Amino acid sequence: MLKDLLLRPRDPDSTAVDLDYVDHMIEIITKPENGIEELGRNNELFEKIFLNQSLIQLRSFFDRYDSHAMRASADSDSPKVRDFETAVRKSVNMHSDIRHMILLFVKIARNIQLYFAEKLHEAIIGARCDPSTIIRILI
């Protein structure tokens, strides 16, 4: 998966969002036989959702998934319906490295500036200041 991430074709300046594609991916994940855990087992599904999309497309996917989850929880009394990030965190059948990678995708897609601000904060306030990390983030 890491190799796929590094070698993926991406268009960071793309502002177009394909909502039909987003809705199709949400339908696949919310099927009872799939679920969030399927992202950790099915490389093809992981690639379709995360690797070939821009950050704007990913942000749209996470937001639509969350709104879909909110509508589903309003329609039924099921306490199992959660937003995407919480569903990934609570997933017990997913390997911890894959869970961490998906949560990193969510954090970066939602707010990349906040992600780098948190990393810079961690590098500055540690027991020892980490100058290499600070330089890497700032440059």
N, C-alpha and C positions, 0 to 999 in steps of 0.2 A: 504494500500500500504506500509506503514511503517513496519508493521508486516512482510509482504512478503520480504521486503528488508533485515530485520534483520535475518530472518530464511532461506534465500535462500542458496541453495548449490552452492558453487563457488570453482573454481580452480584457485587461483591467479598466479600459476606458469605455467599455460597453455599458450603455445605460438602458438598453432595451430589456424588458422583462416579459417572458413568455408565461402568462398566467395559466394557460391551458396545460402547459408542461408541468408547472408547479402543482396544479390540481391533480394531474395524473399521478405524479410521484406521491402526493399525500394519500390518494386512494390506495396505491400499492402498499404503503407503510401501514395504513390503518386497517387493512384487511385482517381478520382474526387469525389467519394462518401465518401472517408475516409478523407484524409488530416491529417495534424499534430494535429488538434483538436481531432481526434479520439483517440489519446493516453490518453487524459484526461477523456474520456468517457468509453473506452473499457479496462477493467482490464486485460482481456486475452491477448490483443495485447501489452499492457504495459509490462506484464510479459514475453512474448515471446522476446521482444526486449531488455529489461533492466535487468531483474532479473536473467536469467539463463546464462548470458554471462560473460566472463572475460573482464578485462579492454582492452586488446588487441583487442578482438572481437568488443567491443563497439567503440573503436577508428577507427577500420576498417569500421564499419557501418557509423560513422559520416563522415569520409573521402570519402567513396564511395557515400554517399548521396550528399555531396558537389560537387563532380565531376559530378554526374548525373545532379544536378541543373545547373551547369555551361554549360554542353553540351546542356541541354534543353533551356537555355537562349540564347545560340549561334545559335541554330536551329530556334528559333522563336523570335519575337520581344516582347514577353510577359515580362513586368516588374515585374510580380508576382513571378517569380521563384527566390528563395532565398536559401542561405545555411541553414543548419539545425538549427543552433543557432539563426539566424535572424528570421527564420520562426516561431520558438517557441516564441521568444520575441514579434513578431508582432501578434501572435494569440490572437484574442479578445474573442473567445469562450471557452477558457481554464481557469480553476480556477487558481488563482495566486499562491496557494501553490503547485499545480501540475506543473505549469510552472517553479517555482523556483527549484523544485526537479529535473526536467529534465535538466534545465540549470546547476545544480550542477553536474549531471551525465556527461554532456558534458565537463565541466571544469576539473573534476577529470580524466576522461578518456583521455583527450588530454594531460594534463601535471599535474600529481599529485604533483610534487615538487613545481611548481608554485602556486598551490592551497594552500599548506601549507605555502609557503613563504608569500603569501598575508595575510593569517590568522595571522601569526606571526607578520607581519608588522602592521596590525590593532590592535593587542594586545599591541604592544610596543608604538605606537605613539598616542594613545588616550589621552583624558584629564587626565585620570589616567591610569597608567600601570596596566595591568591585569595579575598578576603573576600566577594564576591558569591556565589560557589559555596558557600562555607561557610554563609552565611546562608540560601541557597536549600535546602540539605540539612537544616539544623537546624530551619528553620521550616516 
